């Protein structure tokens, strides 16, 4: 739901006055033409959006319901601009979220300015670490690099320091993808990880039995973080990593048993016409980062490009799908 800047200010006060939790506001400012895409990306962080759209305010202002109470700053605001904000608690990995937003905006060619409020930039990069503890996803356990963990028999341990990249293992979309990888990766498989973030999925694939993985991301910072995590997990002989705008830097003559992409629906649709060339006949495409309401739209498009859904799993409002190349 879109709200005017007038209502957004009231919403901000209500949220930030919560005395039980410290909140951080993440705001993405953009051209109004990009507003819907920015909203879709911001829902990956939180579904409660605060949207400032001054053009919609003009429509309401004509009814004179505001009387003399309209702030001059709203009346003079640039109608070609809009913004979308979400609020996260201070125990969340802000650096991961900022990196994710910048990467996804870049992949869609959106010129969005991401800012934060209610946070000291010198503190947030480390403060959240005290709340990041081992995360179990089936037999896979994501363990913060700075913590000690004694594994149980049969557990697959992935050590993770996400730094400024997306991929702690705490987000539903990442956990859904790990569940799919646990179900489908077999010994000797090859895996392509598109939009790798911290490298978490490629590392999981390697530890689940894959013998060749290529991880790529648009964000050079994410690639740097991923390479460090790959090395720290001792799978650098299996997983290679590089900068790529989706599939652009993946060698055209290489195919994989499994291609995985934990990205938003719109970006998955963008790569749909080309992804088939990288999947072996009978191989799998694993996708996550999809809101349940968009899942059928995405699978319908992928069907037209030679993929048939074989499995779908859900958590909260998120959906992940395994599709077979036919």
C-alpha positions in Angstrom: 0.0 0.0 0.0 1.3 3.4 -0.9 1.2 6.3 1.6 1.9 10.0 1.2 4.9 11.7 2.8 2.5 13.2 5.3 1.3 9.8 6.6 4.8 8.4 6.3 6.1 10.8 8.9 3.5 9.7 11.4 4.4 6.1 10.7 8.1 6.8 11.3 7.4 8.3 14.7 5.2 5.3 15.7 7.9 2.8 14.8 10.9 4.6 16.2 9.2 5.4 19.5 9.1 1.7 20.4 11.0 1.6 23.7 11.6 -2.1 23.7 13.6 -2.3 20.5 16.2 -0.2 18.8 15.2 0.3 15.2 17.2 1.2 12.0 15.5 2.8 9.0 16.7 1.8 5.6 15.5 4.1 2.9 15.8 3.8 -0.9 15.1 6.9 -2.9 14.5 6.5 -6.7 12.8 7.9 -9.8 9.1 7.4 -9.5 9.2 5.2 -12.6 11.2 2.6 -10.7 9.0 2.6 -7.6 7.3 -0.7 -8.2 10.7 -2.5 -8.8 12.2 -0.8 -5.7 9.2 -2.0 -3.6 9.6 -5.6 -4.8 13.3 -5.6 -3.8 12.7 -3.9 -0.4 10.2 -6.6 0.5 13.1 -9.0 0.5 14.2 -7.3 3.7 10.8 -6.7 5.3 7.2 -6.8 4.0 6.2 -3.7 6.0 7.0 -0.9 3.6 6.8 2.9 4.1 6.4 4.5 0.7 6.7 8.3 0.1 5.0 9.1 -3.2 4.3 12.8 -3.6 2.4 12.5 -6.8 -0.3 10.5 -5.0 -0.4 13.3 -2.4 -1.4 15.7 -5.1 -4.5 13.6 -5.9 -5.6 13.7 -2.3 -4.7 17.3 -1.7 -7.3 18.3 -4.3 -10.0 17.3 -2.0 -8.9 19.8 0.7 -9.0 17.2 3.4 -5.7 18.5 4.8 -6.9 22.1 5.3 -4.0 24.3 6.3 -1.9 21.6 7.8 0.3 20.6 4.8 4.0 21.1 5.3 5.6 23.5 2.7 8.4 20.8 2.2 5.7 18.4 0.9 4.2 21.0 -1.4 7.6 21.8 -2.9 8.9 18.2 -3.1 10.0 16.8 -6.5 7.1 14.8 -7.9 9.4 12.7 -10.1 11.0 11.2 -7.0 9.8 8.6 -4.5 11.2 6.5 -1.7 10.6 3.2 0.0 11.7 2.5 3.6 11.8 -0.5 5.9 12.7 -0.8 9.6 14.9 -3.5 11.0 15.9 -4.1 14.6 19.5 -3.2 15.5 20.4 -6.9 16.0 20.1 -7.6 12.3 23.1 -7.6 9.9 22.7 -4.1 8.3 25.7 -4.5 6.2 24.3 -7.6 4.6 21.1 -5.8 3.8 22.8 -2.7 2.3 25.0 -4.9 0.1 22.0 -6.9 -1.1 20.0 -3.8 -2.0 22.9 -2.2 -3.9 23.5 -5.4 -5.8 19.9 -6.0 -6.7 19.3 -2.4 -7.8 22.4 -2.6 -9.9 21.3 -5.8 -11.6 18.0 -4.2 -12.6 19.7 -0.9 -13.7 17.9 1.1 -11.0 19.5 4.3 -9.8 18.5 4.2 -6.2 20.2 6.0 -3.3 20.2 3.8 -0.2 20.6 5.6 3.2 20.1 4.7 6.9 18.8 6.5 9.9 19.1 5.8 13.6 22.4 4.1 13.5 26.1 5.0 14.1 28.0 3.8 11.0 31.1 3.1 13.1 29.1 0.6 15.3 26.6 -1.3 13.2 29.2 -3.4 11.2 30.1 -5.3 14.4 27.2 -4.8 16.8 24.9 -7.4 15.1 27.5 -10.1 15.5 26.5 -10.8 19.1 23.1 -11.9 17.9 24.4 -14.2 15.1 24.5 -17.8 16.3 24.6 -21.2 14.6 21.7 -21.8 12.3 20.6 -25.3 11.6 18.9 -26.1 8.2 18.4 -29.8 8.1 21.8 -31.4 8.3 23.5 -28.2 7.3 24.7 -25.9 10.2 25.8 -22.4 9.4 28.3 -21.4 12.1 29.6 -17.8 12.6 33.3 -17.8 11.9 34.0 -16.3 15.3 32.1 -19.0 17.2 33.2 -22.6 18.2 30.7 -25.4 17.5 30.9 -29.1 18.2 29.1 -30.9 15.4 26.8 -33.8 15.8 27.3 -36.9 13.7 26.2 -36.4 10.1 26.0 -32.6 10.3 27.5 -30.5 7.5 29.3 -27.5 8.9 29.6 -24.2 7.0 31.7 -21.5 8.6 30.4 -18.0 7.6 31.6 -14.4 8.0 29.2 -12.5 5.7 31.0 -9.2 6.2 29.3 -6.7 3.8 27.7 -9.4 1.7 24.2 -11.1 1.7 24.2 -14.6 3.1 24.2 -15.3 6.8 21.8 -18.2 6.5 19.2 -16.5 8.7 16.9 -15.3 5.9 14.1 -17.6 4.8 15.1 -17.5 1.2 18.6 -18.7 1.9 17.3 -21.5 4.2 14.9 -22.6 1.5 17.7 -22.8 -1.0 19.9 -24.8 1.4 17.0 -27.3 1.8 16.8 -27.7 -2.0 20.5 -28.2 -2.3 20.5 -30.7 0.5 17.8 -32.7 -1.4 19.3 -32.5 -4.9 23.1 -32.2 -4.8 24.8 -35.6 -5.3 28.4 -36.5 -5.2 30.2 -35.4 -8.4 27.6 -32.7 -9.4 28.7 -29.3 -10.8 26.9 -26.2 -9.5 26.6 -22.6 -10.8 25.6 -20.1 -8.1 24.2 -16.9 -9.6 24.2 -13.9 -7.2 26.3 -15.7 -4.7 26.6 -13.0 -2.0 28.7 -14.4 0.8 29.3 -17.6 -1.1 27.1 -19.6 1.4 25.3 -21.7 -1.2 28.3 -22.7 -3.2 30.1 -23.7 0.0 27.1 -25.7 1.0 27.0 -27.4 -2.4 30.7 -28.3 -2.2 30.3 -29.8 1.3 27.2 -31.7 0.1 29.2 -33.5 -2.6 29.6 -31.2 -5.6 33.0 -31.4 -7.2 32.9 -28.2 -9.3 31.2 -24.9 -8.5 31.3 -21.5 -10.0 30.0 -18.6 -7.8 29.4 -15.2 -9.3 28.0 -11.9 -8.1 27.6 -8.4 -9.6 29.1 -6.8 -6.4 32.9 -6.9 -6.2 32.7 -6.6 -2.4 30.5 -9.7 -2.2 32.9 -11.6 -4.4 35.8 -10.6 -2.2 33.9 -11.8 0.9 32.8 -15.0 -0.9 36.4 -15.9 -1.8 37.5 -15.5 1.8 34.7 -17.7 3.0 35.4 -20.3 0.3 39.1 -20.4 1.4 38.2 -20.5 5.1 35.9 -23.5 4.5 38.7 -25.4 2.7 36.7 -25.7 -0.6 38.8 -23.4 -2.8 39.8 -26.4 -4.9 36.2 -26.9 -5.7 34.6 -23.5 -5.8 35.8 -20.6 -8.0 34.3 -17.1 -7.8 34.1 -14.1 -10.0 32.3 -10.8 -10.8 29.4 -11.2 -13.2 26.2 -9.4 -14.1 24.0 -12.5 -13.8 25.3 -14.9 -16.5 27.4 -12.5 -18.5 30.8 -13.7 -17.2 29.9 -17.4 -17.1 31.8 -19.3 -19.9 29.3 -20.0 -22.7 30.7 -23.5 -23.3 30.2 -24.7 -19.7 27.1 -26.5 -18.4 26.2 -27.6 -14.9 24.2 -30.3 -13.2 22.5 -27.6 -11.0 22.1 -23.8 -11.4 20.9 -22.0 -8.3 19.8 -18.4 -7.9 18.6 -16.9 -4.7 17.4 -13.6 -6.3 14.1 -11.7 -6.6 11.5 -12.8 -9.1 12.1 -10.0 -11.6 15.8 -10.8 -11.9 15.1 -14.5 -12.3 12.7 -13.6 -15.2 15.5 -11.4 -16.7 17.8 -14.4 -17.0 15.1 -16.9 -17.9 15.8 -16.8 -21.7 19.5 -17.6 -21.2 19.8 -19.8 -18.2 18.9 -23.0 -20.1 22.2 -23.0 -22.0 24.1 -23.5 -18.7 22.0 -26.4 -17.4 22.7 -29.9 -18.6 19.9 -31.9 -20.2 17.9 -33.3 -17.3 19.7 -30.9 -14.9 18.1 -28.7 -12.3 17.4 -25.0 -11.9 16.9 -24.1 -8.2 15.4 -20.6 -7.5 14.5 -18.8 -4.4 13.8 -15.2 -3.3 10.3 -15.4 -4.7 7.2 -14.1 -2.9 4.5 -16.8 -3.0 2.1 -14.5 -4.9 4.7 -14.3 -7.8 5.7 -18.0 -7.9 3.2 -19.1 -10.6 4.2 -16.2 -12.8 7.9 -17.2 -12.6 7.3 -20.9 -13.2 5.0 -20.1 -16.2 7.8 -18.1 -17.8 10.4 -20.8 -17.1 8.2 -23.5 -18.6 8.3 -21.6 -21.8 12.0 -21.7 -21.7 12.3 -25.5 -21.2 11.9 -26.1 -17.5 9.3 -28.1 -15.6 8.7 -27.6 -11.8 9.4 -30.7 -9.8 9.3 -29.4 -6.2 8.2 -26.2 -4.4 8.7 -25.4 -0.7 7.5 -22.4 1.3 8.4 -20.6 4.5 6.4 -17.6 5.7 5.6 -15.6 2.5 8.6 -17.0 0.5 8.8 -19.7 -2.0 11.7 -21.7 -3.6 11.2 -24.0 -6.6 13.2 -26.8 -8.2 12.8 -27.1 -12.0 14.1 -29.8 -14.3 15.4 -29.0 -17.8 13.3 -31.0 -20.2 
